[in-house]
């Protein structure tokens, strides 16, 4: 019985080590989301205020369920337009990975240029904030814990500055952002150590296509690139049915297939769920990933009659 228990423990350790290594082979240093189209301000500050009304979002993601030390993320995002073409927003997020834990606190401001009378708009955004970073190797798996414990970090603060642009119309959107220009610390699961974070480059886009009077197709993409690592591409296609129900599929290159479900509960409140089926070498060790969100939009009575969008 003792040998069997030890084998199970060793297997779990190996799985966790493989997990942490896979994360950084695939260039994931920032939190990852499948329903990125509803959480755009977390990756692009120029999105702030673009919906034309106050909006609040809550999102939770449990990644690679069943593997010890897998990423676990929560997000609260609030944004609103102001006068003089200014938009503002804030993001509070928590991300746990292995022995590390990070709290993100970001403030975003955007300025929008009206390009023509057909509601084509180009927004520029700036992000100012910081991260509170904790690493306690006693909570993780290391090959040499005696040395690793000397590198623990307790509530280390790192400032962040990011920028982006966001082009949007009634039929679609396209954006680019660098979420942080500073080189900071992160937990490197492949090397099992604290290492310097590299610049991230994000491209995001989507469109809305009327298929019938009751069905709107909403394809979208999200591309993430970190110098020195493979590019990550997320593509999705969802259908909005009778302006109430959303169903869709998504694919993350060399990583997972996803199912997307959503519902417009009332003109102001919407909810969504995503399930990721892992297609990488972790598929045998995890039950997949789960992600949920709630979004409340403080719309005026006139805007409540408009079609729900991202």
C-alpha positions as CSV (number, residue, x, y, z in Angstrom):
1,X,0.0,0.0,0.0
2,X,2.9,2.4,0.9
3,X,4.6,1.8,-2.5
4,X,1.4,2.4,-4.3
5,X,0.8,5.6,-2.5
6,X,4.3,6.7,-3.2
7,X,3.9,6.0,-6.9
8,X,0.7,8.1,-7.0
9,X,2.5,10.9,-5.3
10,X,5.4,10.7,-7.8
11,X,3.0,10.7,-10.7
12,X,1.2,13.8,-9.4
13,X,4.5,15.5,-9.0
14,X,5.6,14.7,-12.5
15,X,2.2,15.9,-13.9
16,X,2.6,19.2,-12.0
17,X,6.1,19.7,-13.3
18,X,4.9,19.0,-16.8
19,X,2.1,21.5,-16.4
20,X,4.4,24.3,-15.2
21,X,6.8,23.6,-18.0
22,X,4.1,23.5,-20.6
23,X,2.8,26.9,-19.5
24,X,6.0,28.7,-20.4
25,X,6.8,26.7,-23.5
26,X,3.5,28.1,-24.8
27,X,4.5,31.6,-23.7
28,X,1.8,32.1,-21.1
29,X,3.2,34.6,-18.6
30,X,-0.1,36.6,-18.3
31,X,-3.5,35.1,-17.3
32,X,-5.2,33.2,-20.1
33,X,-8.9,33.5,-21.1
34,X,-11.1,31.7,-23.6
35,X,-13.9,34.3,-23.5
36,X,-11.4,37.1,-24.2
37,X,-14.0,38.9,-26.4
38,X,-15.9,39.8,-23.2
39,X,-12.8,40.7,-21.2
40,X,-11.1,43.0,-23.7
41,X,-10.1,45.7,-21.3
42,X,-7.9,43.3,-19.4
43,X,-5.7,43.0,-22.5
44,X,-6.2,46.4,-24.2
45,X,-6.6,49.7,-22.3
46,X,-8.1,51.4,-25.4
47,X,-11.3,49.4,-24.9
48,X,-12.2,51.5,-21.9
49,X,-15.6,53.2,-22.4
50,X,-16.0,51.9,-25.9
51,X,-19.5,50.4,-25.2
52,X,-20.9,53.8,-24.5
53,X,-22.1,53.1,-21.0
54,X,-20.9,51.9,-17.6
55,X,-20.1,48.2,-17.7
56,X,-19.0,45.8,-14.9
57,X,-17.6,42.3,-15.5
58,X,-16.8,39.4,-13.1
59,X,-14.9,36.4,-14.5
60,X,-13.4,33.2,-13.0
61,X,-11.2,30.6,-14.7
62,X,-10.0,27.3,-13.4
63,X,-7.4,25.9,-15.8
64,X,-6.3,22.3,-16.2
65,X,-8.6,21.0,-13.4
66,X,-7.1,18.0,-11.6
67,X,-3.5,19.1,-11.8
68,X,-1.8,20.5,-8.7
69,X,-0.6,24.0,-9.2
70,X,-2.7,24.7,-12.3
71,X,-3.6,28.4,-13.0
72,X,-6.6,29.8,-11.2
73,X,-7.7,33.4,-12.1
74,X,-10.4,35.9,-11.0
75,X,-11.1,39.3,-12.7
76,X,-13.2,42.3,-11.8
77,X,-13.3,44.9,-14.6
78,X,-15.3,48.2,-14.7
79,X,-15.3,50.8,-17.4
80,X,-17.3,53.8,-18.5
81,X,-17.2,56.7,-21.0
82,X,-16.8,60.3,-19.8
83,X,-17.2,63.6,-21.5
84,X,-14.8,64.9,-24.2
85,X,-14.3,61.5,-25.8
86,X,-12.5,60.1,-22.7
87,X,-13.1,56.6,-21.4
88,X,-11.9,55.2,-18.0
89,X,-11.7,51.8,-16.5
90,X,-10.2,49.7,-13.8
91,X,-9.2,46.0,-13.6
92,X,-8.6,44.0,-10.4
93,X,-7.4,40.5,-11.0
94,X,-5.9,37.6,-9.0
95,X,-3.8,34.9,-10.7
96,X,-2.4,31.8,-8.9
97,X,0.1,29.4,-10.5
98,X,2.0,26.8,-8.6
99,X,3.8,28.5,-5.7
100,X,3.2,32.0,-7.1
101,X,0.3,34.4,-6.6
102,X,-0.2,37.8,-8.3
103,X,-2.7,40.6,-7.7
104,X,-3.1,43.0,-10.7
105,X,-4.4,46.5,-10.1
106,X,-4.7,48.6,-13.3
107,X,-6.3,51.9,-14.2
108,X,-7.0,52.5,-17.9
109,X,-7.8,55.7,-19.8
110,X,-8.7,56.0,-23.5
111,X,-9.3,58.8,-26.0
112,X,-11.6,58.2,-29.0
113,X,-11.5,59.8,-32.4
114,X,-14.7,59.8,-34.5
115,X,-13.6,58.9,-38.0
116,X,-16.8,59.5,-39.9
117,X,-20.6,59.7,-39.5
118,X,-21.0,55.9,-39.7
119,X,-19.8,55.4,-36.2
120,X,-16.3,54.3,-37.1
121,X,-14.1,55.1,-34.1
122,X,-10.4,54.8,-33.3
123,X,-9.4,54.8,-29.6
124,X,-6.0,55.1,-28.0
125,X,-5.4,53.8,-24.5
126,X,-2.9,54.0,-21.7
127,X,-2.7,51.6,-18.7
128,X,-1.0,52.5,-15.4
129,X,-1.0,50.1,-12.5
130,X,1.0,47.5,-10.7
131,X,1.3,43.9,-9.6
132,X,1.7,42.5,-6.1
133,X,3.8,39.3,-6.5
134,X,4.2,36.5,-4.0
135,X,6.2,33.3,-4.4
136,X,6.4,30.7,-1.7
137,X,8.2,27.6,-2.9
138,X,7.0,25.6,0.1
139,X,3.7,25.4,-1.8
140,X,5.2,24.2,-5.0
141,X,7.3,21.4,-6.5
142,X,11.0,22.0,-6.9
143,X,13.9,19.8,-7.6
144,X,16.1,21.5,-5.0
145,X,13.8,23.0,-2.4
146,X,16.6,24.0,0.0
147,X,17.9,26.5,-2.6
148,X,14.5,27.5,-3.9
149,X,13.3,28.7,-0.5
150,X,16.0,31.3,-0.5
151,X,14.3,33.0,-3.5
152,X,10.8,33.4,-1.9
153,X,9.2,36.8,-2.5
154,X,6.7,38.4,-0.2
155,X,4.3,41.1,-1.5
156,X,6.8,42.4,-4.0
157,X,5.3,45.4,-6.0
158,X,6.1,45.9,-9.7
159,X,4.7,49.0,-11.6
160,X,3.1,48.4,-15.0
161,X,2.6,50.7,-18.0
162,X,0.9,49.6,-21.1
163,X,-0.7,51.0,-24.2
164,X,-2.9,50.1,-27.2
165,X,-5.3,51.1,-29.9
166,X,-8.8,49.9,-30.6
167,X,-10.7,50.4,-33.9
168,X,-14.4,49.6,-33.8
169,X,-17.6,50.0,-35.8
170,X,-21.1,48.6,-35.5
171,X,-19.9,45.6,-37.5
172,X,-16.6,44.7,-35.8
173,X,-13.4,45.7,-34.0
174,X,-9.6,45.4,-34.3
175,X,-7.0,46.1,-31.6
176,X,-3.3,45.9,-30.7
177,X,-1.8,46.4,-27.3
178,X,1.4,46.0,-25.3
179,X,0.1,45.3,-21.7
180,X,3.4,46.2,-20.0
181,X,6.6,47.9,-21.2
182,X,8.5,47.0,-18.1
183,X,10.6,43.9,-17.6
184,X,9.5,42.4,-14.4
185,X,9.6,39.2,-12.3
186,X,7.4,36.1,-12.9
187,X,7.4,32.5,-11.8
188,X,9.0,30.4,-14.6
189,X,7.5,26.9,-14.3
190,X,9.9,25.4,-16.8
191,X,13.0,26.3,-14.9
192,X,11.1,26.4,-11.5
193,X,12.6,29.7,-10.6
194,X,11.8,33.4,-10.5
195,X,12.8,35.0,-13.9
196,X,12.4,38.2,-15.8
197,X,9.2,38.6,-17.8
198,X,9.4,39.5,-21.5
199,X,7.3,42.0,-23.5
200,X,3.9,40.7,-24.6
201,X,2.2,41.8,-27.9
202,X,-1.6,41.3,-28.3
203,X,-3.8,41.5,-31.4
204,X,-7.5,41.1,-31.0
205,X,-10.4,41.3,-33.5
206,X,-13.9,40.2,-34.5
207,X,-16.9,41.0,-36.6
208,X,-20.7,40.6,-36.6
209,X,-22.4,39.0,-39.6
210,X,-26.2,38.7,-40.0
211,X,-27.0,35.2,-41.2
212,X,-30.8,35.4,-40.8
213,X,-33.1,37.8,-39.0
214,X,-32.6,35.8,-35.8
215,X,-29.0,34.6,-36.1
216,X,-25.8,36.7,-35.9
217,X,-22.4,35.0,-36.5
218,X,-19.6,36.5,-34.4
219,X,-16.1,35.2,-35.4
220,X,-13.2,36.5,-33.4
221,X,-9.5,36.0,-32.9
222,X,-6.8,36.8,-30.2
223,X,-3.1,36.4,-31.0
224,X,-0.4,36.6,-28.3
225,X,3.3,36.9,-29.0
226,X,6.3,36.9,-26.7
227,X,9.7,37.3,-28.3
228,X,11.6,34.0,-28.1
229,X,8.5,31.9,-27.7
230,X,5.9,30.4,-30.1
231,X,3.0,32.6,-31.0
232,X,-0.4,31.6,-29.5
233,X,-3.5,32.0,-31.6
234,X,-7.1,31.8,-30.3
235,X,-9.9,31.6,-32.9
236,X,-13.6,31.4,-32.2
237,X,-17.0,31.5,-33.9
238,X,-20.2,32.0,-32.0
239,X,-23.8,32.5,-33.0
240,X,-26.2,34.9,-31.2
241,X,-29.7,33.5,-31.5
242,X,-32.7,35.7,-31.2
243,X,-30.5,38.3,-29.3
244,X,-30.7,36.0,-26.3
245,X,-28.7,32.8,-26.6
246,X,-25.0,32.4,-27.6
247,X,-23.4,29.1,-28.7
248,X,-20.0,28.7,-30.2
249,X,-16.7,26.8,-30.7
250,X,-13.1,28.0,-30.2
251,X,-9.6,26.6,-30.8
252,X,-6.3,27.5,-29.1
253,X,-3.5,26.5,-31.4
254,X,-1.8,23.3,-30.2
255,X,-3.6,23.5,-26.9
256,X,-7.3,23.1,-26.7
257,X,-10.8,23.0,-28.2
258,X,-13.5,24.9,-26.5
259,X,-17.3,25.2,-26.2
260,X,-18.9,28.6,-25.6
261,X,-22.3,29.2,-24.1
262,X,-24.0,32.4,-23.2
263,X,-27.3,34.0,-22.3
264,X,-28.6,37.6,-22.3
265,X,-30.7,37.2,-19.1
266,X,-32.2,40.7,-19.5
267,X,-31.3,43.8,-21.5
268,X,-28.6,44.6,-18.9
269,X,-27.3,41.3,-17.5
270,X,-25.5,38.6,-19.4
271,X,-23.7,35.4,-18.4
272,X,-21.3,33.0,-20.2
273,X,-19.5,29.7,-19.7
274,X,-16.6,28.1,-21.6
275,X,-15.2,24.6,-21.3
276,X,-11.7,23.9,-22.7
277,X,-10.9,20.3,-23.8
278,X,-7.1,20.0,-23.6
279,X,-5.4,18.7,-26.8
280,X,-1.8,19.0,-25.6
281,X,0.2,16.3,-23.8
282,X,-1.6,17.2,-20.6
283,X,-4.9,15.8,-21.9
284,X,-4.4,12.5,-20.0
285,X,-4.0,14.3,-16.7
286,X,-6.7,16.9,-16.6
287,X,-10.4,17.2,-16.9
288,X,-10.1,20.4,-18.9
289,X,-10.6,24.0,-18.0
290,X,-13.7,25.9,-16.9
291,X,-14.5,29.6,-17.3
292,X,-17.6,31.7,-16.3
293,X,-18.5,35.3,-16.4
294,X,-21.2,37.7,-15.4
295,X,-21.5,41.1,-17.0
296,X,-23.9,44.0,-16.1
297,X,-24.3,46.9,-18.5
298,X,-25.9,50.1,-17.2
299,X,-27.7,50.9,-20.4
300,X,-30.2,53.7,-21.0
301,X,-33.7,52.7,-22.1
302,X,-32.8,53.5,-25.7
303,X,-29.7,51.4,-25.7
304,X,-31.5,48.5,-24.1
305,X,-33.2,48.0,-27.5
306,X,-29.9,47.6,-29.3
307,X,-28.4,44.2,-30.2
308,X,-26.0,42.8,-27.6
309,X,-22.4,42.8,-28.7
310,X,-19.0,42.0,-27.2
